[in-house]
Amino acid sequence: GRHHCRISDQETNGKNTAASVNDFSDPVYKEISMTNGYINRMTREELRSKLAEFKLETRGVKDVLKKRLKNYYKKQKLMQKEPLNGDSYYDYICVVDFEATCEEGNPPEFVHEIIEFPIVLVNTHTLEIEDTFQQYVKPEINPKLSNFCINLTGITQDIVDKADTFPQVLQNVIEWMRQRELGTKYSYSILTDGSWDMSKFLNIQCRTSRIKYPSFAKKWINIRKSYGNFYKVPRNQTKLAIMLENLGMNYDGRPHSGLDDSKNIARIAIRMLQDGCKLRVNEKMYAGQLMTVSSSAPLEGAPAPQMPHSRN
């Protein structure tokens, strides 16, 4: 007869076996595989019903719901064998989404300068936004904002005229991070929506401000890559609005506000952690170039933040 793998709380109360969790010949992996096949055949309503039974989030497109249920079941089965230590690689994730000067069409010779530096601090153990930082920055090469930039970001000329220059804001960022003991008592990583924030905006800004690129920002989690790999979707499905929509969430706040964008990116990161994704560093700056970090690379958090030296 046909074998149906039931997904119920009773299934998660089996006896421990001596085999290692990493031993893929262990029967538990056959059970997980059979259950995955069963989940693949479920309708969206069946998926939502089962997720509700386990008190899990029921919003999202069908592929997201399947991934969520598979990860929940896999985690329950593996926890029988060997309790999992912690749910994340880092104690905290710092979500950063800069706003920068821009002009319509962005002519190739235009130098982008950071005008908003936000951080949203996500506690990976409580899965909550614990704190936020936001400061505006006074641009120096193009001190007058274009109308396009003002309309896009909501940042006015008056706001940037009153703001500190980038080196002072960076010093304030570092002090804020130190007060939260990031890199000393707690492990952490930077997380961005794409590669540009670090590899382009911060890189250009540090050259403009004649300071070296800060060591704490040399590696980060590109959530677009993490999302695409985890939910098995193509790159064109990893824009912020689409990620939120596919997870069953609406955008909160004003698009292109750096702080609001960062909060929405943080909501996606939290949902991914809830769904069983292990967010880890996947990009870095090396010798001024953007590079991919392999998932087999040694895992390490960002260093304690320090103010970079001036460039000659």
N, C-alpha and C positions, 0 to 999 in steps of 0.2 A: 504494500500500500504506500501511498504518498506520505512522506514524513513532514509534518509541520513543526517548525521550531517555535514554541510558544514563548512570548516575551512577557514574563511576569515576575513579580518580586520573589516568588518561590524559587525561580531558577537561580537566583543570586545567593542562595543559602547552601550551596553544595560544600563538600569537604575539600580542604586544601590538598594539593598534591605536591610531591617532592620536586617535580620538574621546575626548571627555571622559567620565569615569565618570558625570557628571550628564546626559549627552545620551541621553535615553530612546529616541531613534530608532536608537541603536547596536544592531547585531545581537545583542550579548551579552544584552540584555534580552529578546529573543525566545527565546533559548536558555533563560534563567532561567524565563520564563513557561511554556514547553513542559515543562520539568522539573518545575515546580510542579504542572502538570496531571497528570503521571505519578505524582508523589508522592501526590497526592490520591486516586489509585486504588489505592494500595498497602494491603495488609492490615496489621494491627498486627504480625504476625510478620515480614512482609517489611520493615517499617520498622525493627524491632529488629535484624534481620539486617544491613541496610545500615548502620545506626548502628554496630553492632559492627565491621563491616568498616573503618570510618573511626576506630575506637577512641573513639567518642563514647558518652556515657551512654545506656543503653538502658531506664532506668526512666521511668515516666510514663504518663499516659493517651494515647490515640491522637492527639488534637489536639496535645498537647505534643510528641510524637515527630515529627509532620509538620512542626511549626514549627521544631524543632531541625534536622531534615534540610534543610529549605528554606534556612534561614539559613546552614548550613554550606556548601551548594552555592553560594549567592549570593556569600558571602564569597570562596570559592575563585575564582569566575569574575571578580569585580571586582578581586581582587588581581593577576590577570594583567595587567590594564590599568593599574592605578595602585596601588602598594603603600599599604596603609592605615596611617596613622600612629597607632599606639596603639589599644587596644581599648576605651578608656573616656574619658568627658568629664572625669573627676576622677581624681587619683592615689589618693585614699582616700575611702571612704564610712564615716561614723560612724553606726552603727545605734543608735537610742535608743528604749527602750520603758519609760516610767515606770510605777511602781506608786504608787497614791495612796490616801488614806483613803477609805473608802466605808462605806455602811450597806446592809442588805438593802432592795431597792426604791429606794435612792437618792432620798430625799425632795427635792423641787425646791429647797428652801432650803439644802440641805446644801452646805458649802464643801469641795471636794476639795483636799487638800494632798499634795504629792509626798512619799512616804516611801522611795522607792528611785530612785536616779539611776544607771543603767547606760549604758555605751557599749561597743559592739563595733566595733573598728577593722578594716575590710576593705581590704586592698591590692588595688586593681583590676587591677594588672599581674600579680601572682602568683596572684590569685584565692584568697587564703587569709586567714583571720582572723589578724591580726598581733598584736593586743593587746586587752586589755579593761580597763575601769574599772568599779568598783562602789562606791558609798557609800550608806548609809542616811541618812535625814533625819528630824530631830525635828519633828513637827507642833506648831503653836503654838495654833491656834484650837480644834482638837479633839485635845488631847494623848493622850487615852485611845482606843486603837483598839477598834473594835467586834469582837465575836466573829466576825461575818461576814467582816470584813476580814482578821483573823488566819488564819481557815480558808482563805480564798481565796488569799492571797498567801504564807502561810507566814512572814510577818514578825511577830515577837512584840513584846509591849509592852516587854520588857527591851531588845530591839535598838534601838527608836526612842528609848527613854529615854536611852540612852548615846550617841546619834548627835548630830552637829552640826546646827545650824539651816540652813535652805536657803541663805542668803547665803554662809555659810562653805563649804558643799558646792559651790556654784556657783563660788566662787573656786578650789577644788581642781580642779574640772573644767577650768577655763580654764588653770590651770597645767599640768595633764596634757596638754592639747591643744597648748599652747605648746612643751612639751618635745619633742613629736613634730613640731614645725615645720609644723603645719597652718595654711594660709592665708598662710604666708611662703615656705618652700621648696617645699611641696607643696600642690596644689589639693585641695579636699575639698568634700563636701556632707553634710548631715544626711539620714538616711533613717528613716522611721517606718512603722509598720503602721497606716495610716489617718491622719485629720486631728487626732484629739483630743489626742495627746501635746503638740503645739505650740500649737494654736489654743485648747485648753481648759485642760489641766492646767498647762502652763508659763505661759500667760497669766494664769490665776487666781492661781498661786503667786507670780508677780512682783508682782501687786497686793497680795496678802496680806503679802508680805515688804517692800513699799514700795520696790521697786527697778524700774527701767525694764526693758522686755523686751530681752533681749540681741540685739545685731545679728547675731551669727553664726547665730542660730536663726530668723531672719525668713523664710528660704526653705528648702524641704526637698523630698525625694522621697517622695511617698506611694506606697509599693510596691503597695498595692491597686489604685490607678489604673494604674500601670505594668504590672502583671501582667494586669489585665483588658484593657487596650489591646493588649498584645503577643500574648497567647495567644487573644485574641478571645473572652473569656468574660464572662457577665453579672456584675453586682456581687455577687450572692449566692454566687458561686463564688470570692470573693477573701478569705474568712476564713482566718486563719493555718492552722488544721488542714486545711482543704480545699485550700489552695495546696500544702502539703506532700504531701498524699495524691495530688493530681493530678500532682505531679512525681515520685512514686514514693518519697517519703521519709517516715520516721517522726519524730514529735516526740522530741527528746532533752532529758531533764531534767524539771523540775517546771513544769507550766503555771502561769502567773501569777507565776512568779519573773521579775522584770524582766530579770535577766541571762540566764536561760535562754531567755526569749521573744526577747530581742535576738539571741542566738546562732542561734536557729532562723530568725528573719527574715533574718539575714546569710546563712545557708545558701541560702535562697530567692534572695536577691540574687545570690549567686555563681553559682547554677545559671542564672539569667536572663542574666547576663553571658556565661556559657559558651554559652548558646543563641543569642547574637547580639543580645540586647536592649541598647540604649544607654540606660542609666538616667540620667535627667536631672531637674533640679528641675521640679516640676509644681504646687507650692502655695506660698503665702506669706501672711504676716501683713502687712496694710497698714492703717495708721490703726486698729489694734485689731480688724480684720475679716479673716476667712479669705477668700482669693481664689485662683482658679486661675491658674497661669502657663502661657501659651501655648507650644506646642512650637516656635513660630517666634520666641520672645523670644530676645534675645542670651544666649549661654551664658556664665555666670560662676560661679566657685566661691564658697563662703562666705568672708567676710573673716576675718582673723586674730582670734581670740577676745579680747575685752576685757571686764573687769568693768563691768556697766552702772552708771550713776549712780543715786543714791537718788531716789525720788519725794518731792515735797514733800507 
